[in-house]
Amino acid sequence: MSLRLCFLLSLFWAAQINAAPDRYGVLHEERSLYTRILVHQNKNLLCLKFTLVRSDSNQSCKDLAQPKRMVFTYAQMSMAALLFNPSPKSILIVGLGGGTLPMALRELAPAAVIDTVEIDPAVVRVATDYFGYRTDDQNRVFTEDARVFGKRAKIRGQRYDLIVLDAFNGDYIPEHLMTVEYLREMRDLLTADGTLVANTFSSSNLYHHESNSYRQVFGDFINYRRKDTGNRVILIPQAQRSSEMRTTYTREQLLARAETLEAGLRPFDVSIIRIAKEVALADGARPDWNLRKRPLSDQYSPANLLRKL
């Protein structure tokens, strides 16, 4: 092969590599202080990734044809929290992603003040530039570590009717946001009839340790799982009360509440009646994890190792 031909071929392959982001719909890519951020588009689906290791690791997606539609099942499942408190006045969200949850709750609970905590300023910028995330006096974002925010909020006497823990990108939850100590801090930020909802793992050895961590802090909780997602949603209504005093919601009560929420959630493609039926089945179900596994703590939190088992 001649040197000229080799040179031309090298130029050709270089051009193909440089063109790859356009061919695959990559709109933005950067390395922040905390992660690698990728925004890509496939037809009407605009998605955010925090890693390129897994092809299915989308953290947040927006349907450009139906911008309000909650693309991910876990986001739809998280709306189950509204079954227990349909009109929260104060909401805390840990983890911004593309801003799906705070923007939806801004519309669904217009009287609420929503505080979203996101440690990475690059994520806030990307959510704003590409996914339509907007802040205002009632929809606020705090760029700091969620653990630090929680401690300061407790000192201020802040309390929330709804806390959403969503610092989960499909592969990873920061270890210090999974421990018994952190969950106690979140419990102390709930109002007396507040609800906590967490998007988290549904498999691996970590599932057992994490479940026992929540159980140690909150007692019994609703372990909401579905076969069409690798996530699960933990629901803890009226979490500051002991498990003995926690109100039990009947299937009929949940369905009646779902009927009042159905119209408002329809634009978000959330089948709240189906969710209410599934939550009713999950409420009171026996633990499906190993109760002997050690809860996670600030002294024992090998989350990344356990996730791989």
PyMOL commands that set and color helices and strands:
alter all, ss='L'
color gray80, all
select helices_A, chain A and resi 3-23+73-83+100-108+121-131+146-156+175-177+180-188+206-218+251-268+272-282+303-307
alter helices_A, ss='H'
color red, helices_A
select strands_A, chain A and resi 26-31+36-42+45-49+58-63+90-94+113-117+139-142+160-165+190-201+222-225+231-237
alter strands_A, ss='S'
color yellow, strands_A
deselect
rebuild
show_as cartoon
